[in-house]
């Protein structure tokens, strides 16, 4: 996989609404979209009140756009989906968990809010 | 165009994951109680549902709501930061006697409002020191103080870009 763009993290407010590249999954859709999903899937366990999640949001949106054809990126709001957070042993936010054909293949707690860090976190578990 | 639902009273949104914000919100809630039993301001946690927030005002984004204090006015406008605090103080019986001063303008500048904006910026910066795990990495000038408090509580091994969940545990 190649990095299409690598730039310093943008500090602007993350986009919301229709520009979102990351779909939110809930406990009722997690099974279908993530565990039964085919190919590489990344799930960000986050909370809207978490400042680190706010920092990483625009970076993650951009990386999700870059990887759109190769990897799906979802988010789980742990403030709402506490059961999923407990099931996956989430100790803090943001936590990225990578799944390949429904099986966890890697996770990163609190990645640096830079495109290279997030890109590496999202792609490395699927290499090799 | 989506119609903005009119609220009879201003709505103050607060970060319910931040201890300092919760204490301030409780104080506002107590102070806003009128003799009739009603409240002059609705105090509401931001919560975790972006759509619920957008139903209050279509322009309201959950990320910016957590970044800066928001006061939703009955006419559909929003006041942010120091302007929101000034409006709250103007609405409270116990503080409105001095809150008029924030509107005083001298040569186009509002010195008391500028002081309030500065005070808000400082408070927002020092929140991590007084117990706001969700506030993230503190500003450079707060970092040494925050580090001392943080180190005393959890030690120096915590991941820097990570907000711990008190309920999180690894699966067995």
Interface residues (C-beta under 8 A of the other chain):
Chain A: X13 X14 X16 X17 X47 X48 X49 X50 X51 X52 X53 X54 X55 X56 X57 X77 X78 X79 X80 X82 X85 X86 X87 X88 X89 X90 X91 X92 X93 X94 X95 X109 X110 X111 X112 X113
Chain B: X15 X16 X17 X18 X46 X47 X48 X49 X50 X54 X61 X62 X63 X64 X66 X67 X134 X135 X136 X137 X159 X160 X161 X162 X163 X164 X165 X167 X168 X169 X170 X171
